[in-house]
Amino acid sequence: MPLIELDKVGKTYRSGNRNVPAVVDFSTRIEAGEFTVLAGPSGSGKTTLLNLIGCLDQPTSGRVLIDGQDVGSQSTAKLADFRRDHIGFIFQSYNLIPVLTALENAEFTLMLQGVSPAERRRRVMEIFERLGIAGLENRRPDDLSGGQQQRVAVARAIAARPSLVLADEPTANLDSTNSRELLELMRQLNREDGMTFVFSSHDPQVIERARRVITLRDGRLIEDRRRP
Ligand SMILES: Nc1ncnc2c1ncn2[C@@H]1O[C@H](COP(=O)(O)OP(=O)(O)OP(=O)(O)O)[C@@H](O)[C@H]1O
């Protein structure tokens, strides 16, 4: 069974008295363990698609199935629990909470899951070591570089060991060295821990390193390319 199945998915936004079709008749399957990039120009529907896969939004037509479960048939509370326990999110602008330290930011999901403070700290410290940001745990986001903030955001996304990590333009605010390093880190988590990654990008450097590239234009799938 695929981890993600999109079956003729459509999403139309209502803007004033206009209908904006952001995703149109979109079908695909993503298996556990894939490392897939959604490519396409600005406005082609990448963020909308990630929001649908991440159960942050519901399609206006078609079905989204995660692990065989139809997202549309779940209650809001059940979806929130599902997101917390199975999906990690990484955003373009990091979205760290400014008043919390790096450690507190990274612990956030574990705290929501009711994991004890000692265990949270142990798990997050292990991840900080692995991501090369050990020593920065007491800094607040404002005192970290962009690359460091994005690593903290990755730590937050993976701390609860989600089966699926979704990232919306994760390298958009990073220079090319930091982008390459972040990508390498995500590849390593994919290879060694089997985490499934789906992320959006229009950065050629990112696209060229993905194993599977799904290209969108005007909300439609126009190409689905896999590398061996
Ligand atoms: N909340 C909304 N209300 C109305 N229209 C929206 C909304 N969100 C997105 N859109 C429109 O839907 C289309 C797809 O947008 P989306 O953000 O998914 O594209 P994208 O490929 O992620 O773009 P970018 O690379 O610029 O982030 C665009 O035409 C956008 O203007």
The ligand as a MOL file (V3000), in Angstrom:
LIG
                    3D

  0  0  0     0  0            999 V3000
M  V30 BEGIN CTAB
M  V30 COUNTS 31 33 0 0 0
M  V30 BEGIN ATOM
M  V30 1 N -5.5930 30.9660 0.2920 0
M  V30 2 C -5.6660 31.1930 -1.0240 0
M  V30 3 N -6.7020 31.9070 -1.5550 0
M  V30 4 C -6.7960 32.1190 -2.8850 0
M  V30 5 N -5.8840 31.6870 -3.7890 0
M  V30 6 C -4.8300 31.0010 -3.3140 0
M  V30 7 C -4.6580 30.7160 -1.9050 0
M  V30 8 N -3.5020 30.0080 -1.7560 0
M  V30 9 C -2.9720 29.8510 -2.9810 0
M  V30 10 N -3.7580 30.4420 -3.9300 0
M  V30 11 C -3.5460 30.4320 -5.3830 0
M  V30 12 O -3.4330 29.0670 -5.7930 0
M  V30 13 C -2.4280 28.9150 -6.7810 0
M  V30 14 C -1.3680 27.9140 -6.3100 0
M  V30 15 O -0.6670 28.4610 -5.1980 0
M  V30 16 P 0.4690 27.6870 -4.3910 0
M  V30 17 O 0.8970 28.5820 -3.2690 0
M  V30 18 O -0.0090 26.3460 -4.0630 0
M  V30 19 O 1.6300 27.5820 -5.4870 0
M  V30 20 P 3.1980 27.3190 -5.3050 0
M  V30 21 O 3.6060 26.4950 -6.4590 0
M  V30 22 O 3.4460 26.7750 -3.9440 0
M  V30 23 O 3.8150 28.7630 -5.4190 0
M  V30 24 P 5.1600 29.3660 -4.7210 0
M  V30 25 O 6.2960 28.6280 -5.3480 0
M  V30 26 O 5.0930 30.8110 -5.1020 0
M  V30 27 O 5.0080 29.1360 -3.2450 0
M  V30 28 C -1.8830 30.3080 -7.0630 0
M  V30 29 O -2.5900 30.8190 -8.1630 0
M  V30 30 C -2.2280 31.0670 -5.7900 0
M  V30 31 O -2.3940 32.4360 -6.0690 0
M  V30 END ATOM
M  V30 BEGIN BOND
M  V30 1 1 1 2
M  V30 2 1 2 3
M  V30 3 2 2 7
M  V30 4 2 3 4
M  V30 5 1 4 5
M  V30 6 2 5 6
M  V30 7 1 6 7
M  V30 8 1 6 10
M  V30 9 1 7 8
M  V30 10 2 8 9
M  V30 11 1 9 10
M  V30 12 1 10 11
M  V30 13 1 11 12
M  V30 14 1 11 30
M  V30 15 1 12 13
M  V30 16 1 13 14
M  V30 17 1 13 28
M  V30 18 1 14 15
M  V30 19 1 15 16
M  V30 20 2 16 17
M  V30 21 1 16 18
M  V30 22 1 16 19
M  V30 23 1 19 20
M  V30 24 2 20 21
M  V30 25 1 20 22
M  V30 26 1 20 23
M  V30 27 1 23 24
M  V30 28 2 24 25
M  V30 29 1 24 26
M  V30 30 1 24 27
M  V30 31 1 28 29
M  V30 32 1 28 30
M  V30 33 1 30 31
M  V30 END BOND
M  V30 END CTAB
M  END
